[in-house]
């Protein structure tokens, strides 16, 4: 989901303090697990954070120093890498075990497809990097910024799942939405780079892919995951996993509604601009 610039400094202080505190607590927790408890399998979390921080520095040095442009460019990199890794994990699992066995409860809840754990760790590191970057440069708006809440929910859900090694495959399926994020970030980078009146056929194709992936990879995918959680609710043991998963998916579905409204408004504005130019 693309970040937004700060709406005002008055509310920004309390907001940034809360989210900064949660990020510090998260970093201490992950550091303790890796350094003290010897959870070396969590090392890709730190690697992901360092990788995207280095990518940020590279874009800032070579392309632009505008914080929003740099942040969006790195987000595009994350969406592309994550989409490729998720597709690899899903196709590999489909070829190895077949589609009919992939979505059984024991597979989604207790299993971990080849490459899924590391991919989730790496993406978790990205969300921590992105949260820090947006807090540093105030790339958010509102009293309760949706993008910061989105990242906080993901960090909590991802990290607890990685600690307990459960629902890994469920969370990999939630990352299918990064296919849509690719086109969100491409559009934003294009416009920030000054190509607002780009080739109309290319822009139409961009919007077609944007809407198609929004519906399929984001809305439908998240609804199906939510349905699967509810349908298999009786198969979960008593514990935090099911309530946390349902809460996380409720937040994701709600954010999808707001994102859809924003997309509809943006699409309408661009169509009106083209009509005026004609």
PyMOL commands that set and color helices and strands:
alter all, ss='L'
color gray80, all
select helices_A, chain A and resi 9-35+40-62+67-97+99-102+105-110+116-137+146-164+168-192+200-231+233-235+240-277
alter helices_A, ss='H'
color red, helices_A
deselect
rebuild
show_as cartoon
